[in-house]
Amino acid sequence: MAKKAAETVYAAQYLGCGTFIISKPKRKKHKLRQLRLKSPNGGMRK
């Protein structure tokens, strides 16, 4: 039922010399569908 903590939060991996790899969780399918239904032409300008 619950996802692993590593999948549900942002994670930063330090590579050295001030370099990080930042990963974020993917958007869930049902949330993405709701967003598209709410604003079908979000990328358009007037």
C-alpha positions in Angstrom: 0.0 0.0 0.0 2.6 2.6 1.0 5.5 3.4 -1.3 9.1 3.3 -0.3 10.4 6.5 1.2 13.1 6.8 -1.5 10.4 7.0 -4.2 8.2 9.5 -2.5 10.7 12.3 -1.7 13.4 14.3 -3.4 16.8 12.7 -3.2 20.2 14.4 -3.7 23.4 12.4 -4.4 26.7 14.1 -3.7 29.4 13.4 -6.3 32.1 15.7 -4.9 33.4 19.2 -5.7 29.9 20.8 -5.1 28.2 18.5 -7.7 24.9 16.9 -6.9 22.5 14.7 -8.8 18.9 15.6 -7.7 16.1 13.2 -8.4 12.4 13.8 -7.8 9.5 11.5 -7.8 7.5 11.0 -11.0 3.9 12.3 -11.2 1.2 9.7 -10.6 -1.0 8.8 -13.6 -4.3 9.9 -12.1 -2.9 13.2 -11.0 -1.5 13.8 -14.5 -4.9 13.0 -16.0 -6.7 15.4 -13.6 -4.3 18.2 -14.6 -4.9 17.6 -18.3 -8.6 17.6 -17.8 -8.5 20.9 -15.8 -6.3 22.8 -18.3 -6.2 21.1 -21.7 -4.1 23.8 -23.4 -1.6 24.7 -20.7 1.3 25.3 -23.0 -0.4 27.8 -25.3 -0.2 31.6 -25.1 -3.3 33.6 -25.9 
